[in-house]
Amino acid sequence: VVELVNSAIDSRASVGTIGLLVAAWVGLNWMANLRVALSEMWNHGEGSLGFIRTKLSDLGALVSSFVAILATLALSALADAAPMGRVLAWLGIHNAPILDAILRGVSILVSVLLSWLVFSWMIARLPREPVNYASSFRAALIAAIGFEVFKLVASIYLKSVLRSPAGATFGPVLGLMVFAYITARLLLLATAWAATSTPNAVTAPI
C-alpha cells in the first residue's frame, strides 16, 4: 500500500493533468445535456452550431456559471461568525450581537439577490435559444431561496464530515457531486415553472 501511495504521489503531475482533462470533458458533456434539457422545456430546438462552436459555447456557459455560483458561495462565507467578528473588531466594536446579526442578515440578503440574478441568467440564457429575462425572474427567486437553504445545510454537512480522516478525504468530493446535482435540479425545476407559467405558456409538443 505504501508503494502504491508513493507511486501515485510521484505521478501526481501526469495524474492531475489527466484528471483535469477528464473532468473538463465530463463537465462539458454535463453542461451540454443540461442546456438541451432547458431548451426542451422552452420547446426550442437544440440550435446546434457545429461540434466545435457548440463545445466552445458550452465551455463559456460552464465557466460563467461556475464563476457566478462561486461568487454567491463567497458571499455566504462572509455571513460566518469568524469573518463578522473580524469586521466588528476592525471597526473597534466588541460584544455587539445586534450589529453582528444585522451584518449577517445583510450578507445573506446580498447573497440571495446575487443568486437570484445568477438563476435568472441561467434560466434565460443557458437554453440553446435564449429567452426573455422577464420570464425567468419569479422562478429564479424561488430557486435562489432554495439554493441558500441548500448552502446552509451543506455547510453543516461539511463541518460534520471533515472531523474524521475519511470524511476529510471523501467528504468534499461527495459534497461537490451533491452540490452540482442539487443545483442542476433547482435550475430544472425553476425553468419548468418559468416555461409553464401563465405569462410564458409554452405549447407542449404533440
ABEGO torsion letter per residue (X at the ends): XAAAAAAAAAAAAAAAAAAAAAAAAAAAAAAAAAAAAAAAAAGBBAGBAEAAAAAAAAAAAAAAAAAAAAAAAAAAAAABAAAAAAAAAAAGBBGBAAAAAAAAAAAAAAAAAAAAAAAAAAAAAABABBBBAAAAAAAAAAAAAAAAAAAAAAAAAAAAAAABAAAAAAAAAAAAAAAAAAAAAAAAAAAAAAAABAAABBBBBX
